[in-house]
Amino acid sequence: MNVIQRMQAPTPKFFKTLRAIGLALAAASGALLAAPVALPAAVITLAGYLTVAGAVATAVSQTAVANEESEYDDDGP
């Protein structure tokens, strides 16, 4: 299965939820980074880390696919 097929395959419900949480996390932290007011350095640093975490969670959950059939029988390989 190549990357294109993996991205187009159905995603399990848990990973859909995780993807939505990752997108929300990235969006909220992006808003903090783009805020026109001066924020403490700790908040800016935390927002940067949350942006990366949200992007990684979204990308990983997008590539998870539902396993329709196992490659092996119940008896083993």
C-alpha positions in Angstrom: 0.0 0.0 0.0 1.6 3.3 -1.1 1.1 6.7 0.6 -1.7 7.8 -1.8 -3.7 4.7 -1.2 -3.2 4.9 2.5 -4.4 8.5 2.6 -7.5 7.6 0.6 -8.4 4.5 2.7 -11.1 4.7 5.4 -9.9 6.0 8.8 -11.1 4.4 12.1 -13.4 6.5 14.3 -10.7 6.9 17.1 -8.2 8.4 14.6 -10.9 10.7 13.1 -11.5 12.1 16.6 -7.7 12.4 17.2 -7.4 14.2 13.9 -10.0 16.7 14.9 -8.3 17.3 18.2 -5.0 17.8 16.5 -6.5 20.3 14.1 -8.1 22.3 16.9 -4.9 22.2 18.9 -2.9 23.5 16.0 -5.4 26.2 15.2 -5.6 27.5 18.8 -1.9 27.6 19.2 -1.6 29.3 15.8 -4.0 32.0 17.0 -1.8 32.5 20.1 1.3 32.9 17.9 -0.4 35.4 15.7 -1.9 37.4 18.6 -1.3 41.2 18.1 -0.7 41.7 21.9 2.6 41.0 23.7 2.5 37.6 25.4 5.0 36.2 27.8 7.8 34.1 26.3 6.6 31.0 28.0 3.2 31.2 26.3 4.8 31.8 22.9 7.1 28.8 23.4 4.3 26.6 24.6 2.2 27.6 21.6 5.0 26.7 19.3 5.2 23.2 20.8 1.4 22.8 20.7 1.4 23.7 17.0 4.0 21.0 16.2 2.1 18.4 18.4 -1.2 19.2 16.7 0.3 18.9 13.2 2.0 15.6 14.1 -1.2 14.2 15.6 -3.2 15.2 12.6 -0.7 13.7 10.1 -0.3 10.4 12.0 -4.1 10.0 12.4 -4.7 10.7 8.7 -2.5 7.8 7.7 -4.1 5.3 10.0 -6.3 2.9 8.1 -9.0 0.4 9.0 -7.8 -3.2 8.8 -10.5 -4.9 6.7 -8.9 -8.3 6.3 -5.9 -9.8 7.9 -3.1 -11.1 5.7 -2.9 -14.3 7.8 -5.4 -16.9 8.7 -6.3 -17.7 12.3 -4.0 -20.7 12.2 -0.9 -18.6 11.6 1.2 -17.4 8.7 
